Amino acid sequence: MSPSSEIEVVLPAALHARPAAEAVRTASAYTSDVEVRLGERSASAGSALRLMSLGAPAGATVIVRATGDDAHLAALAVAEVLRSAE
């Protein structure tokens, strides 16, 4: 079974095009699969369009979940991008 990691993030800004694109760039640097969850909905961090389709507003709490060999590092990196989004 692959390692996994999960991190809760409160978004300072809505998950719009710029932070979504940055999350995709960041996630692509890792071999792990990364997803972002908002309630019951989830989206791959490999697709900016899917991330934006979550419709996550400023102040929303999302879960960044990664599965794979570098899951913890991948989740931390994507979480940091979302935490610092403007």
N, CA, C and O atoms as a GROMACS GRO file, in nm:
protein
  344
    1MET      N    1   0.084  -0.118   0.000
    1MET     CA    2   0.000   0.000   0.000
    1MET      C    3   0.089   0.125   0.000
    1MET      O    4   0.187   0.132   0.074
    2SER      N    5   0.054   0.221  -0.082
    2SER     CA    6   0.130   0.345  -0.092
    2SER      C    7   0.106   0.434   0.030
    2SER      O    8  -0.004   0.433   0.086
    3PRO      N    9   0.207   0.509   0.071
    3PRO     CA   10   0.187   0.604   0.179
    3PRO      C   11   0.086   0.712   0.137
    3PRO      O   12   0.072   0.742   0.018
    4SER      N   13   0.018   0.769   0.235
    4SER     CA   14  -0.074   0.878   0.204
    4SER      C   15  -0.060   0.987   0.309
    4SER      O   16  -0.006   0.964   0.418
    5SER      N   17  -0.108   1.103   0.276
    5SER     CA   18  -0.102   1.218   0.366
    5SER      C   19  -0.223   1.304   0.342
    5SER      O   20  -0.272   1.314   0.229
    6GLU      N   21  -0.273   1.366   0.449
    6GLU     CA   22  -0.392   1.450   0.439
    6GLU      C   23  -0.369   1.575   0.523
    6GLU      O   24  -0.325   1.566   0.638
    7ILE      N   25  -0.398   1.692   0.466
    7ILE     CA   26  -0.378   1.820   0.534
    7ILE      C   27  -0.500   1.907   0.514
    7ILE      O   28  -0.552   1.919   0.403
    8GLU      N   29  -0.547   1.968   0.622
    8GLU     CA   30  -0.662   2.058   0.616
    8GLU      C   31  -0.611   2.201   0.594
    8GLU      O   32  -0.516   2.244   0.659
    9VAL      N   33  -0.675   2.273   0.503
    9VAL     CA   34  -0.634   2.410   0.469
    9VAL      C   35  -0.756   2.500   0.465
    9VAL      O   36  -0.858   2.466   0.406
   10VAL      N   37  -0.746   2.617   0.530
   10VAL     CA   38  -0.849   2.720   0.517
   10VAL      C   39  -0.802   2.816   0.408
   10VAL      O   40  -0.694   2.874   0.419
   11LEU      N   41  -0.883   2.832   0.305
   11LEU     CA   42  -0.844   2.915   0.191
   11LEU      C   43  -0.856   3.064   0.224
   11LEU      O   44  -0.964   3.109   0.265
   12PRO      N   45  -0.749   3.142   0.207
   12PRO     CA   46  -0.759   3.286   0.230
   12PRO      C   47  -0.830   3.359   0.116
   12PRO      O   48  -0.880   3.470   0.133
   13ALA      N   49  -0.834   3.294   0.000
   13ALA     CA   50  -0.899   3.351  -0.119
   13ALA      C   51  -0.970   3.238  -0.192
   13ALA      O   52  -0.937   3.121  -0.173
   14ALA      N   53  -1.066   3.272  -0.275
   14ALA     CA   54  -1.136   3.171  -0.354
   14ALA      C   55  -1.036   3.095  -0.441
   14ALA      O   56  -0.933   3.149  -0.480
   15LEU      N   57  -1.067   2.971  -0.471
   15LEU     CA   58  -0.980   2.888  -0.554
   15LEU      C   59  -1.006   2.922  -0.701
   15LEU      O   60  -1.080   2.851  -0.770
   16HIS      N   61  -0.944   3.030  -0.746
   16HIS     CA   62  -0.962   3.079  -0.883
   16HIS      C   63  -0.843   3.037  -0.969
   16HIS      O   64  -0.760   2.958  -0.925
   17ALA      N   65  -0.835   3.089  -1.089
   17ALA     CA   66  -0.738   3.043  -1.189
   17ALA      C   67  -0.593   3.047  -1.143
   17ALA      O   68  -0.520   2.950  -1.164
   18ARG      N   69  -0.550   3.155  -1.082
   18ARG     CA   70  -0.408   3.167  -1.047
   18ARG      C   71  -0.365   3.064  -0.943
   18ARG      O   72  -0.267   2.992  -0.967
   19PRO      N   73  -0.434   3.052  -0.828
   19PRO     CA   74  -0.390   2.949  -0.732
   19PRO      C   75  -0.412   2.807  -0.784
   19PRO      O   76  -0.337   2.716  -0.749
   20ALA      N   77  -0.514   2.787  -0.866
   20ALA     CA   78  -0.536   2.654  -0.922
   20ALA      C   79  -0.421   2.615  -1.014
   20ALA      O   80  -0.372   2.502  -1.008
   21ALA      N   81  -0.377   2.707  -1.098
   21ALA     CA   82  -0.265   2.679  -1.188
   21ALA      C   83  -0.137   2.655  -1.110
   21ALA      O   84  -0.058   2.567  -1.145
   22GLU      N   85  -0.115   2.731  -1.005
   22GLU     CA   86   0.004   2.713  -0.922
   22GLU      C   87  -0.001   2.578  -0.850
   22GLU      O   88   0.102   2.512  -0.837
   23ALA      N   89  -0.118   2.537  -0.804
   23ALA     CA   90  -0.133   2.407  -0.740
   23ALA      C   91  -0.101   2.295  -0.838
   23ALA      O   92  -0.036   2.197  -0.801
   24VAL      N   93  -0.145   2.308  -0.963
   24VAL     CA   94  -0.115   2.208  -1.066
   24VAL      C   95   0.035   2.201  -1.091
   24VAL      O   96   0.092   2.092  -1.097
   25ARG      N   97   0.100   2.316  -1.106
   25ARG     CA   98   0.246   2.317  -1.127
   25ARG      C   99   0.318   2.251  -1.010
   25ARG      O  100   0.411   2.173  -1.030
   26THR      N  101   0.274   2.282  -0.890
   26THR     CA  102   0.338   2.225  -0.771
   26THR      C  103   0.316   2.075  -0.764
   26THR      O  104   0.411   2.000  -0.742
   27ALA      N  105   0.194   2.030  -0.783
   27ALA     CA  106   0.163   1.887  -0.776
   27ALA      C  107   0.239   1.807  -0.881
   27ALA      O  108   0.278   1.693  -0.857
   28SER      N  109   0.260   1.868  -0.997
   28SER     CA  110   0.328   1.796  -1.106
   28SER      C  111   0.475   1.770  -1.076
   28SER      O  112   0.539   1.690  -1.145
   29ALA      N  113   0.530   1.836  -0.976
   29ALA     CA  114   0.670   1.814  -0.939
   29ALA      C  115   0.688   1.687  -0.855
   29ALA      O  116   0.801   1.648  -0.825
   30TYR      N  117   0.579   1.622  -0.819
   30TYR     CA  118   0.583   1.503  -0.734
   30TYR      C  119   0.524   1.384  -0.808
   30TYR      O  120   0.447   1.400  -0.902
   31THR      N  121   0.562   1.265  -0.764
   31THR     CA  122   0.510   1.144  -0.828
   31THR      C  123   0.375   1.102  -0.770
   31THR      O  124   0.302   1.024  -0.832
   32SER      N  125   0.341   1.152  -0.653
   32SER     CA  126   0.215   1.116  -0.587
   32SER      C  127   0.095   1.177  -0.657
   32SER      O  128   0.105   1.281  -0.722
   33ASP      N  129  -0.019   1.110  -0.642
   33ASP     CA  130  -0.146   1.164  -0.688
   33ASP      C  131  -0.199   1.256  -0.578
   33ASP      O  132  -0.206   1.216  -0.462
   34VAL      N  133  -0.236   1.378  -0.615
   34VAL     CA  134  -0.284   1.476  -0.517
   34VAL      C  135  -0.426   1.516  -0.556
   34VAL      O  136  -0.455   1.542  -0.673
   35GLU      N  137  -0.514   1.522  -0.456
   35GLU     CA  138  -0.650   1.568  -0.480
   35GLU      C  139  -0.686   1.670  -0.372
   35GLU      O  140  -0.629   1.672  -0.263
   36VAL      N  141  -0.782   1.755  -0.407
   36VAL     CA  142  -0.834   1.855  -0.313
   36VAL      C  143  -0.981   1.825  -0.295
   36VAL      O  144  -1.055   1.808  -0.392
   37ARG      N  145  -1.025   1.818  -0.168
   37ARG     CA  146  -1.164   1.788  -0.136
   37ARG      C  147  -1.231   1.909  -0.072
   37ARG      O  148  -1.173   1.976   0.013
   38LEU      N  149  -1.352   1.934  -0.115
   38LEU     CA  150  -1.438   2.036  -0.053
   38LEU      C  151  -1.569   1.967  -0.024
   38LEU      O  152  -1.649   1.942  -0.115
   39GLY      N  153  -1.593   1.935   0.102
   39GLY     CA  154  -1.712   1.858   0.138
   39GLY      C  155  -1.706   1.721   0.074
   39GLY      O  156  -1.608   1.648   0.090
   40GLU      N  157  -1.810   1.686   0.001
   40GLU     CA  158  -1.818   1.555  -0.064
   40GLU      C  159  -1.755   1.554  -0.203
   40GLU      O  160  -1.743   1.448  -0.265
   41ARG      N  161  -1.715   1.671  -0.253
   41ARG     CA  162  -1.660   1.681  -0.388
   41ARG      C  163  -1.508   1.683  -0.383
   41ARG      O  164  -1.448   1.736  -0.289
   42SER      N  165  -1.446   1.625  -0.484
   42SER     CA  166  -1.300   1.628  -0.491
   42SER      C  167  -1.256   1.652  -0.634
   42SER      O  168  -1.331   1.630  -0.730
   43ALA      N  169  -1.133   1.700  -0.647
   43ALA     CA  170  -1.076   1.726  -0.779
   43ALA      C  171  -0.927   1.695  -0.775
   43ALA      O  172  -0.860   1.718  -0.675
   44SER      N  173  -0.877   1.645  -0.885
   44SER     CA  174  -0.735   1.618  -0.899
   44SER      C  175  -0.658   1.749  -0.902
   44SER      O  176  -0.701   1.846  -0.966
   45ALA      N  177  -0.546   1.751  -0.833
   45ALA     CA  178  -0.459   1.868  -0.839
   45ALA      C  179  -0.379   1.870  -0.968
   45ALA      O  180  -0.290   1.953  -0.985
   46GLY      N  181  -0.409   1.779  -1.059
   46GLY     CA  182  -0.346   1.777  -1.190
   46GLY      C  183  -0.423   1.857  -1.293
   46GLY      O  184  -0.380   1.867  -1.408
   47SER      N  185  -0.537   1.915  -1.254
   47SER     CA  186  -0.621   1.989  -1.348
   47SER      C  187  -0.672   2.118  -1.285
   47SER      O  188  -0.751   2.115  -1.190
   48ALA      N  189  -0.628   2.231  -1.338
   48ALA     CA  190  -0.674   2.361  -1.287
   48ALA      C  191  -0.824   2.376  -1.305
   48ALA      O  192  -0.892   2.430  -1.218
   49LEU      N  193  -0.877   2.330  -1.418
   49LEU     CA  194  -1.020   2.343  -1.444
   49LEU      C  195  -1.101   2.265  -1.340
   49LEU      O  196  -1.202   2.314  -1.290
   50ARG      N  197  -1.057   2.144  -1.310
   50ARG     CA  198  -1.128   2.064  -1.209
   50ARG      C  199  -1.118   2.127  -1.071
   50ARG      O  200  -1.215   2.126  -0.995
   51LEU      N  201  -1.002   2.182  -1.037
   51LEU     CA  202  -0.988   2.250  -0.907
   51LEU      C  203  -1.084   2.368  -0.899
   51LEU      O  204  -1.151   2.386  -0.797
   52MET      N  205  -1.090   2.448  -1.004
   52MET     CA  206  -1.179   2.564  -1.004
   52MET      C  207  -1.325   2.521  -0.999
   52MET      O  208  -1.409   2.592  -0.945
   53SER      N  209  -1.356   2.404  -1.056
   53SER     CA  210  -1.495   2.358  -1.058
   53SER      C  211  -1.546   2.321  -0.919
   53SER      O  212  -1.667   2.305  -0.900
   54LEU      N  213  -1.457   2.308  -0.822
   54LEU     CA  214  -1.501   2.286  -0.684
   54LEU      C  215  -1.579   2.406  -0.632
   54LEU      O  216  -1.664   2.393  -0.544
   55GLY      N  217  -1.548   2.525  -0.686
   55GLY     CA  218  -1.617   2.646  -0.643
   55GLY      C  219  -1.585   2.683  -0.500
   55GLY      O  220  -1.671   2.736  -0.429
   56ALA      N  221  -1.464   2.656  -0.456
   56ALA     CA  222  -1.424   2.682  -0.318
   56ALA      C  223  -1.408   2.832  -0.294
   56ALA      O  224  -1.322   2.896  -0.354
   57PRO      N  225  -1.491   2.889  -0.206
   57PRO     CA  226  -1.483   3.032  -0.178
   57PRO      C  227  -1.376   3.064  -0.073
   57PRO      O  228  -1.326   2.974  -0.006
   58ALA      N  229  -1.343   3.190  -0.058
   58ALA     CA  230  -1.252   3.234   0.048
   58ALA      C  231  -1.311   3.191   0.181
   58ALA      O  232  -1.432   3.203   0.204
   59GLY      N  233  -1.227   3.141   0.269
   59GLY     CA  234  -1.270   3.097   0.400
   59GLY      C  235  -1.313   2.952   0.407
   59GLY      O  236  -1.337   2.899   0.516
   60ALA      N  237  -1.324   2.886   0.291
   60ALA     CA  238  -1.362   2.745   0.289
   60ALA      C  239  -1.248   2.658   0.342
   60ALA      O  240  -1.130   2.692   0.326
   61THR      N  241  -1.283   2.549   0.403
   61THR     CA  242  -1.184   2.451   0.448
   61THR      C  243  -1.181   2.338   0.346
   61THR      O  244  -1.283   2.275   0.318
   62VAL      N  245  -1.064   2.312   0.293
   62VAL     CA  246  -1.045   2.203   0.198
   62VAL      C  247  -0.946   2.103   0.257
   62VAL      O  248  -0.867   2.136   0.346
   63ILE      N  249  -0.951   1.983   0.206
   63ILE     CA  250  -0.856   1.878   0.245
   63ILE      C  251  -0.768   1.848   0.125
   63ILE      O  252  -0.817   1.819   0.016
   64VAL      N  253  -0.637   1.854   0.146
   64VAL     CA  254  -0.541   1.814   0.043
   64VAL      C  255  -0.496   1.674   0.079
   64VAL      O  256  -0.441   1.650   0.187
   65ARG      N  257  -0.520   1.580  -0.012
   65ARG     CA  258  -0.486   1.441   0.012
   65ARG      C  259  -0.393   1.393  -0.098
   65ARG      O  260  -0.419   1.417  -0.216
   66ALA      N  261  -0.285   1.326  -0.060
   66ALA     CA  262  -0.191   1.272  -0.158
   66ALA      C  263  -0.166   1.126  -0.127
   66ALA      O  264  -0.167   1.084  -0.011
   67THR      N  265  -0.143   1.049  -0.232
   67THR     CA  266  -0.113   0.908  -0.219
   67THR      C  267   0.004   0.875  -0.312
   67THR      O  268   0.001   0.906  -0.431
   68GLY      N  269   0.106   0.813  -0.257
   68GLY     CA  270   0.222   0.777  -0.336
   68GLY      C  271   0.349   0.786  -0.255
   68GLY      O  272   0.346   0.813  -0.135
   69ASP      N  273   0.462   0.763  -0.320
   69ASP     CA  274   0.590   0.758  -0.251
   69ASP      C  275   0.628   0.887  -0.182
   69ASP      O  276   0.689   0.884  -0.075
   70ASP      N  277   0.594   1.000  -0.240
   70ASP     CA  278   0.629   1.129  -0.180
   70ASP      C  279   0.502   1.205  -0.136
   70ASP      O  280   0.494   1.327  -0.146
   71ALA      N  281   0.405   1.129  -0.086
   71ALA     CA  282   0.274   1.185  -0.053
   71ALA      C  283   0.281   1.299   0.047
   71ALA      O  284   0.218   1.403   0.026
   72HIS      N  285   0.356   1.282   0.153
   72HIS     CA  286   0.361   1.386   0.256
   72HIS      C  287   0.417   1.516   0.199
   72HIS      O  288   0.362   1.624   0.223
   73LEU      N  289   0.525   1.507   0.125
   73LEU     CA  290   0.585   1.628   0.066
   73LEU      C  291   0.492   1.691  -0.036
   73LEU      O  292   0.480   1.814  -0.041
   74ALA      N  293   0.427   1.610  -0.117
   74ALA     CA  294   0.335   1.662  -0.218
   74ALA      C  295   0.218   1.734  -0.152
   74ALA      O  296   0.182   1.844  -0.193
   75ALA      N  297   0.158   1.672  -0.051
   75ALA     CA  298   0.045   1.734   0.019
   75ALA      C  299   0.087   1.865   0.085
   75ALA      O  300   0.015   1.964   0.078
   76LEU      N  301   0.202   1.865   0.150
   76LEU     CA  302   0.252   1.987   0.214
   76LEU      C  303   0.271   2.099   0.113
   76LEU      O  304   0.233   2.214   0.138
   77ALA      N  305   0.330   2.066   0.000
   77ALA     CA  306   0.360   2.168  -0.101
   77ALA      C  307   0.232   2.227  -0.160
   77ALA      O  308   0.221   2.349  -0.173
   78VAL      N  309   0.136   2.143  -0.195
   78VAL     CA  310   0.010   2.193  -0.251
   78VAL      C  311  -0.068   2.270  -0.146
   78VAL      O  312  -0.127   2.374  -0.176
   79ALA      N  313  -0.068   2.222  -0.022
   79ALA     CA  314  -0.136   2.292   0.087
   79ALA      C  315  -0.077   2.432   0.105
   79ALA      O  316  -0.151   2.528   0.126
   80GLU      N  317   0.053   2.443   0.096
   80GLU     CA  318   0.118   2.574   0.113
   80GLU      C  319   0.079   2.670   0.001
   80GLU      O  320   0.057   2.789   0.025
   81VAL      N  321   0.069   2.620  -0.121
   81VAL     CA  322   0.024   2.703  -0.232
   81VAL      C  323  -0.117   2.756  -0.204
   81VAL      O  324  -0.144   2.875  -0.224
   82LEU      N  325  -0.205   2.668  -0.159
   82LEU     CA  326  -0.344   2.710  -0.132
   82LEU      C  327  -0.352   2.805  -0.014
   82LEU      O  328  -0.434   2.897  -0.014
   83ARG      N  329  -0.269   2.784   0.087
   83ARG     CA  330  -0.268   2.874   0.204
   83ARG      C  331  -0.222   3.014   0.169
   83ARG      O  332  -0.266   3.111   0.231
   84SER      N  333  -0.136   3.026   0.071
   84SER     CA  334  -0.078   3.156   0.038
   84SER      C  335  -0.146   3.222  -0.082
   84SER      O  336  -0.100   3.325  -0.131
   85ALA      N  337  -0.254   3.162  -0.130
   85ALA     CA  338  -0.325   3.215  -0.248
   85ALA      C  339  -0.383   3.353  -0.220
   85ALA      O  340  -0.429   3.383  -0.110
   86GLU      N  341  -0.379   3.434  -0.322
   86GLU     CA  342  -0.437   3.569  -0.313
   86GLU      C  343  -0.544   3.587  -0.416
   86GLU      O  344  -0.605   3.693  -0.425
   0.00000   0.00000   0.00000
